[in-house]
Each structure stands twice: as structure tokens, then as C-alpha cells.
């Protein structure tokens, strides 16, 4: 699940997204195609913990994307790069 809630600053948006991941465990992220590269016997990716630089399976590097909305608020979501 991506985290799209809006906040007043970039820092608040990122902090809230990290807190969401901490409370909910591994989360989905944009570009989560890890399982496309796994062999049948390998474990599927569980998602991202919100703080590590790699997802659970280690296949993708993940970070928080932060965007300023038209109303001046900020939103954060997890994205692979």
C-alpha cells in the first residue's frame, strides 16, 4: 500500500509515512516487480519496511518519493528506483 496522506511539510510527510510503515509492517511500493525476477523456488517479496534501502527480498532499492501538491501540502509514497 502506498501512503498518500497529505501534510504541511516534506519532513512531516516523510515522518508520517515512516510511522505508517513501522505500525503496519512491510508495505507495497511503486515499481514492486521483485517477483517477476524470482525463480519458482524463491520466496516472494514481502514489501519494504520504510527505512532500509532495499525491499524485503533485496531485489529493489526503495525510498520515499515526496511531492508538493497544488494546494501546498506534501504527500509521500514508497518508490523503487
C-alpha positions, -999 to +999 in steps of 0.1 A: +000+000+000+013+034-009+010+063+016-007+093+000-019+113+031-011+150+028+010+171+053+022+207+057+059+200+051+081+174+033+095+163+066+061+158+081+050+137+051+081+115+053+079+111+091+042+101+088+050+076+060+078+060+081+055+058+111+028+042+089+053+016+078+065+010+114+029+004+125+019-018+096+049-038+088+061-044+052+044-022+027+040-023-011+058+003-032+056+017-067+077-005-090+073-036-068+081-061-095+105-082-075+085-114-080+089-110-118+126-119-114+123-147-089+126-184-097+097-207-087+115-220-056+124-185-043+103-166-017+082-138-029+090-103-018+070-091+013+074-054+006+095-026+022+100-017+058+100+020+052+136+026+064+160+001+048+174+010+014+163-023-001+130-042-001+125-074+019+139-097-008+168-074-016+159-071-053+149-034-054+162-002-039+134+017-023+129+053-010+102+078-001+090+099-030+077+132-018+055+155-039+042+190-033+005+192-042-013+221-059-028+231-025+007+234-010+006+202+011+030+173+007+024+136+001+049+107+005+048+072-010+073+044-014+090+040-048+116+016-062+145+031-082 
